[in-house]
Each structure stands twice: as C-alpha cells, then as structure tokens.
Amino acid sequence: MALDKLVRDANRYENGVIKQIEMTTADLFCLITEFDEPDFEDKRKDYRGNFKVESKDNSANIFDFFSIKHEFVDKWFKKEYGVTYKGVPLVLYRENRTTLNT
C-alpha cells in the first residue's frame, strides 16, 4: 500500500518526518477501491486498524470513512473531522495541489 511506503521511506532517514499526507478526492476513491479488491481481503482488517477518525463531538465514524459518505467527506474538508494513518494526518483537498515551477 502506498501509504505504508511513504511512512516506511521517511523512517529510513534520521530526521525523516512526515507531518501530513495530502490527498485529493480521487486519491481517496482509489484508496477505498484498493481496500475492496478481492486480493486485499485477507489484509483488510489489519490495514483498517491503521486508520483513525476523530471529531470534537465524537460523531466521526470509521465506517463512514470507508464508505466515503458525502457528509463525512464534507466535514473532513471543513476540518470538523480528522483522519490519520498510523498517526500521520491525512489532509483532504478537492483538487491536486502542485508545487509552482520557477
């Protein structure tokens, strides 16, 4: 899984720290689609355990995250809900953020 590779690669460096992982709605769809693949079925439970969702009012639900419910995604955009993978915050954007070419 790509998220594991990012975390693993950062840990190889003495000062490697991932402050957050930015993803778009398209990235989120690909991630959830990967979980639903039949080949992933035996690993699904372990990987799902790496995700945490939080909200101040405790209304965030991990199952809403995995089913990509509109209300959940809207609240994630508004930063009312937080999602982490192995403790690293996942930040959701509506479109790709790219670096500026100079």
N, C-alpha and C positions, 0 to 999 in steps of 0.2 A: 504494500500500500504506500502511496506517495507521501502521506503524512508521516508515516514511520521513517521513511528515508530522510525526510527533512530533519526530523528530530535526531536521528542517528548520526547524520553527517555533521550537524552542529556540535554534537557531543565529542566528536573526534578532535576538535580544536580546543586548546587550553582555555581560551577566552570566548569560545563559541557560545552565543546565547541567541535563542530565538525569542524575541519579545512578543511577536504575534504572527499569525498566518492569515494573510488576506486572501479571500476567495470571492468569486462572483456567484450569482445565482446559477450560472451554467456549471461552474465548478461543483457547487453543492449538488446539483442534479446528477452529475457524473459520479460523485462520491456515493450518493444513495443508491444509484443504479448498480454500482460495483457491489454494494452490500447484498443486493437482491439476486446476484448471479448464483446459479446452482453450484458452481465450483467453489464458491466462498462460504457455503452453508456451514461447514464444519468449523470455520474460523470466526463466524459472525458474532457469536456470543462474546468471545474474547475481545474483539475489536470494539464492540458496542460499549463494553465496560471502560474503555479509554475515554469516552466522551462524557462530559458533564454539562448540564444546563442549569442555569441559576437565574433567579429573579428576586427582587426585593420582597415581592408579595407571595413568593412560593407558588406562583401559578405556572411556571415553566415546566414543561413535561417532556421527558426524553423521547417518548413515543411520538409526540407532535413534531419533534425534530426529524426523526427518521421517516415520517410520512410526509414531510415538507408541507405541513398545513399552512395555509395563507396567513392566518392570524399569528402563528408562531414566527414566520419569516418577517412579517411586518414589524412585530415587536423586536425582533433581532436587529433589523435595520435601525430602529429608533433607539437601540441600546437599552431597551427595557429588559431584554433577555440577554444573557451571556452564555456563550458556548466555548468550552475548552476541550482540547485533545491532549491528553497526558499533561495537563496543567498549562498548556500553551493556549492563549486566547485565539479563537477563530473570529476574524472580523469579516462581516459580510458586506459586499458592495454590489450595487446594481449593474455596474459595468466594469470592464478592465481598467485598472489603474496602471499606467505605464510610466517609466521614467522619461523625462524630457531629453531629447537629443540636443546636444550643443554643437 
